[in-house]
Amino acid sequence: MTLSLNRRSLIAGSLAVTASAACSPNIAMARVPGDRNLLFVLLRGAMDGMAMLAPLGDPGFEAARALALPDYDGATRLGSMFALHPSFGEVGKAYQDGDALFVHATATSYRDRSHFDGQDLLESGGVKPNSKRDGWLNRLVGMMEGEEQPPRALAIAPTIPLALRGQAAASNYAPSNLPNASADFLDRVSRLYEGDEQLGALWSSALETRAMAADSGLKNLRDAQKTGELIASLMREKAGARIAMIELNGWDTHANQRGAFARAAGSLDALLGAYRIAMGPAWDKTLVLVATEFGRTVRYNGTRGTDHGTASATLLMGGAVRGGQIAGDWPGMAESQLFQGRDLRPTTALESVLAGASAEHMGLDPARAMTQLFPDRSAGPLSGLVRA
Amino acid sequence: MSKTSIALNRFGYGLHHGTRAPSEPQADLLRQLAAFNPRPGALADRPDSSGEAGELIQVIRQQQRKSKQDAARAAEMSSAQEVKKMTREERIDQLPPELRGKVREAYGRLRADIEARVNVAVASPTPFAERLVHFWSNHFSVTAQKQGTPFEVGNHEFYAIRPNLNGRFSDMLKAAVLHPAMLLYLDQWQSSGPNSPFNKRRKGRGRRGLNENLAREIMELHTLGVNGGYSQADVTEFARALTGWTVKGLARIKRFAEPQSSGAVFIAAAHEPGSRQVMGRNYTDAGARQAVAILDDLAARPATARFLATKLARHFTSDTPPASLVTRLESDFLRTGGDLASLHRTLVRSPEPWANAPAKFRQPFEWLVSVMRFTGVETLGGRRTIGVLRQLGQEPWKAPSPAGFDDVNASWAGPDALLRRVELAERIARNAPADAIMERAQAAFPDALSEPTRTWLSRAESGHQALGLMLVSPEMMRR
């Protein structure tokens, strides 16, 4: 595989803060096939990037969100501009350790405000809602199918989300409290489904995954910390999943945002913190991508919440990440700087972040990854977010 | 599939144990539409819980003055949100007594309503009509995951959807989106006009204002569809028109509350004054009627007809419904002014839903109801019904978004989902009558039972095992 040495991103607004990362390392050198892990965390409901990473240094923040200011008293400051929401204690630690970075003011190419279409584009990688039936993460798996050890892909969810649906093999698992079926019954079901293309394929995939997760001891995914540990247990072993995905709800904070956001953020933080510890040595070769469909309005609405907006923030974690930095241009919160007079203006294409980071991490050609995962974009893949 | 098997399984919830398949399948579906009972026995005795949500919120607010912490916990506990670490019961136990009782009552109501929803479908002599109830209920999806809503989600389906099943779409729309369950779910109950008398009197932190959540979802999800021709300005104008619509039982506003037929109340003092422009039309300020007039116009738009026709066709044919069917349903809707009875009859009389091969994977709720009808199990009990549906991945009134549960195969036909059905089937089959399974299978899928299913049923080592296999057979999984 030939890798271009100059994969500097073509997006508008250069990554000034990542200048040191611009020199492109030869990432193919240090890579052992089959040792890289990727976890995609999808935040459904439009996570408020300005609540996660509050731009306290921007005078517009206090003007629009005076109500939220007490939340950031004594919060960890990241540079002179930003403060991290206090619910993100574990993420903050990872940031200090150089294992986490943020890209602020990110958005997909979607510029309307429907959750469902926004999520459809973020998951399918299409430019028009409902235009693609498979997901970008599944196509990423597909790009690696020819490798010596093609990755096993897994959704930790009761059903496979769109991002992981498609041609390439993917399975799903979520703990339940149903009693295991008897071996004889399972065997008979296998034979019953033998000639059935759809059920036969689902069935063999289910049996394989269940064997892998045999002793999780969990009955559901409600405990964020245990869920983080479960995901790690399904990924860290050699035979485990190398590409995984989980979805978290609770981000659609239209009313009384402060409490609702703190709850959702606390959950996410607990999951990521537990996952980090439980991955053990495999953490060093792990990339976690945390993204949402779009952001929220800059100003609070009439019910102390925020409505559907445009740009949000994206979090990257893992030992593989060039952490301790906030990438992306800050668009500003002055009236004239807002998108349509109400939203944070996007300065970095979210697709560029996802394609660039996952391709460099998995040892794929970023330009090729960009066209396969997110076709028909004008922006190129973003480089330098992960270590070689 | 034979026509009879299609009528039973694609249109209905499967044959009920001990009953006979109809001899004229199409005529029988039309009969079911006419014979539908909006309030069968199990719902007739149900106590009316309207107004309880507002009272619960009121108790929480009163408590707020005494203990902020207890009130916050009660607010969290009064919705069916996921809770961590402690069980729900343990957390409810820690609430002060005046809150504890009310929160318990909310859960009791939700549990009873979920059980009633399942049992009505299991026992129904008009299962096709029940499928339509659940289709429309999902179109106007509400969840029990917001403060107070466990009291209201049952009311929403039983009193806003069911009575309007064969009426006008505009009536179902108004009943469903102006219902307290929806006003609570999509934050409308707290929205108020920035220039309303209510806000003009208040200063600083007490001031409230607009929340555009409900207005947007009505346009995007309930009527026009996402490309239905509306703009951000239309959403905001509609949100202004909706201000004043809220739930009853809140003490502060009690004396201003004007009761509405949807079960909600209108507070004129919270309504944004002035006329509104929505999609090129002008609506004079007529108080509560202003939003109603907008809803009537939205219901009549061609984009609405197209959007609803596509969804209904998708539910009864395949993920990509035939264009011919969509067009026929759309014209029917426009010609009749949104007469749902006519729309449902046109669906039955169309050739497309009678296509031979099954193209849809049964959703978990559909599968469970069909399993119960096949086995003759009348009820699983309240707690177990919820538990089983949760494990299957489709708890009623807990759809992940206001768009309701997905209606495409890929959302349901997953490896883990299949394994869960197998685990549950073995357990249900162990405790159900298991005689003459082959005969019952042939009766439930007349001339439609596949060779492998017959083979493996006949090789089963016991009746119970044969029943278990039948419950997870390809015939039971797809419709």
Interface residues (C-beta under 8 A of the other chain):
Chain A: R44 G45 D112 R113 S114 H115 F116 D117 P129 R133 P158 T159 I160 L162 R165 S171 N172 Y173 A174 S176 N177 L178 P179 N180 A181 S182 D184 F185 L186 R188 V189 R191 L192 Y193 E194 G195 D196 Q198 L199 L202 W203 S205 A206 L207 T209 R210 N220 R222 D223 A224 N249 G250 H254 A255 G259 S267 N301 G302 T303 G305 D307 H308 Q340
Chain B: A72 Q81 E82 V83 K84 K85 L186 D187 Q190 S191 S192 P194 R207 R208 G209 L210 N211 E212 N213 R216 E220 L221 V226 Q232 F361 G387 R390 Q391 G393 P400 S401 A403 A410 S411 W412 A413 G414 P415 D416 A417 L418 L419 R420 V422 E423 L424 E426 R427 P452 T453 W456 A460 E461 Q465 G468 L469 V472 S473 P474 M477
